[in-house]
Amino acid sequence: MYWEEIELEKTLGPGGEIRAVQRDKKNISKWEKLKKQLRRDKWMYLLLLPGIIMTFIFKYVPMYGAVIAFKDYNPMLGILESPWVGLDHFREFISSPNFTLLLSNTLKISIYGLLLGFFPPIILALSLNQIINKK
């Protein structure tokens, strides 16, 4: 889609009436429009920059370490030089006799965390709201 600037020119029609005629349609390309918007909003984009940098540092950089799960990690060799083992560690974990116990404990802790971390703050907030509104 193109953004168009339209200039109107006054001319006389056949009966002598004044009419507006479109003159010199100026088509601006998408890139020119984008450059214009970037120039106009450069300070807003600058305000976004710290958040983008923090997201990259604390969300994407740690994903590099997730490769350790698929390697026979040796601290002396580092992440890149350690030999690749694929899904062997996961197969070993799932086939271990303690797998069901570990999985159930993990699920219990997650459910308890949700119950204790979700409902009490809401109940407290509603209680405080009722106390404040009674005055």
C-alpha positions, 0 to 999 in steps of 0.5 A: 500500500502506498501513502499518497500526497495529493496536491489540488489545483484550481482550474476553470471548468467548461462552464466557467465554474472553479473546480479542483483537479488532482495534480502530481500524485507523489507515491512514496515507497514502503522504505521511504515511509519506514525511514520517515517513521523511524526518524519521527519515532527514534526516541521511542525506539531508543526507549525500547532498546534497554528492554530488548537488550535485557531480554536477549541477555537473560532469556536467549543467552542462557539457551546456549547452556541447554545444549549440555543436556545432549552432551557428555559434559566435561568442564575441562573441555567446555560445552562445545568440545564435549562429545555429543550423546543425543538423547542417551541421558533422557533414555537413562532417566526415563528407564531408571526405577526412581522415575515415577517417584521423581515425576510425581514429586515434581508435579506435587511441588508444582501444584502446591506452588500454584495453590500457595502462590496464587490463591492466598495473594488474591484472598489477601487483596480482596480482604484488604479491599473490603477493609478499606471500602468499609471506612 
